[in-house]
């Protein structure tokens, strides 16, 4: 029966850890090249929303492989509704173009209920999450980058 000394066991463990590190590096490098970004929109200010749309267009242009989610809650939900103060949403074309490019737009279910907004009141391709702020916090805990306009 072979004899396993503590030094031999430690040597084998070190070799195993090194091998696992080498195998894991390509996967970690691939993840580093695919950024994940969550954006919180909580303002109805159209200048800030317009800035957000330009930021998102630039991000998508410079990092087309990025996974991007835009989460609107509170007054920021106006970014994703068909009508804003009775008029057509001026951001609808930008939201549609970015949505077609793969950016996810998500509305807060709590805000929708509080403001009496139905799914039909939202722009096409806008999804709903139960709680906007919880979704943003969860994404941050998962390691997603965060920004808000």
SULNOR-V378698 format. One record per residue. N is the residue number from 1. SS is DSSP state (H for helix, E for strand, C for the rest). Layout:
BEGIN
N|SS ; N|SS
END
This chain:
BEGIN
1|C ; 2|C ; 3|C ; 4|C ; 5|C ; 6|H ; 7|H ; 8|H ; 9|H ; 10|H ; 11|H ; 12|H ; 13|H ; 14|H ; 15|H ; 16|H ; 17|H ; 18|H ; 19|H ; 20|H ; 21|H ; 22|H ; 23|H ; 24|H ; 25|H ; 26|H ; 27|H ; 28|H ; 29|H ; 30|H ; 31|H ; 32|H ; 33|C ; 34|C ; 35|C ; 36|E ; 37|E ; 38|E ; 39|E ; 40|E ; 41|E ; 42|C ; 43|C ; 44|C ; 45|C ; 46|H ; 47|H ; 48|H ; 49|H ; 50|H ; 51|H ; 52|H ; 53|H ; 54|H ; 55|H ; 56|H ; 57|H ; 58|H ; 59|H ; 60|H ; 61|H ; 62|H ; 63|C ; 64|C ; 65|C ; 66|C ; 67|E ; 68|E ; 69|E ; 70|E ; 71|E ; 72|E ; 73|C ; 74|H ; 75|H ; 76|H ; 77|H ; 78|H ; 79|H ; 80|H ; 81|E ; 82|C ; 83|E ; 84|E ; 85|C ; 86|C ; 87|E ; 88|E ; 89|C ; 90|C ; 91|C ; 92|H ; 93|H ; 94|H ; 95|H ; 96|H ; 97|H ; 98|H ; 99|H ; 100|H ; 101|C ; 102|C ; 103|C ; 104|E ; 105|E ; 106|E ; 107|E ; 108|E ; 109|H ; 110|H ; 111|H ; 112|H ; 113|H ; 114|H ; 115|H ; 116|C ; 117|C ; 118|C ; 119|H ; 120|H ; 121|H ; 122|E ; 123|C ; 124|C ; 125|C ; 126|E ; 127|E ; 128|E ; 129|E ; 130|C ; 131|C ; 132|H ; 133|H ; 134|H ; 135|H ; 136|H ; 137|H ; 138|H ; 139|H ; 140|H ; 141|H ; 142|C ; 143|C ; 144|C ; 145|E ; 146|E ; 147|E ; 148|E ; 149|C
END
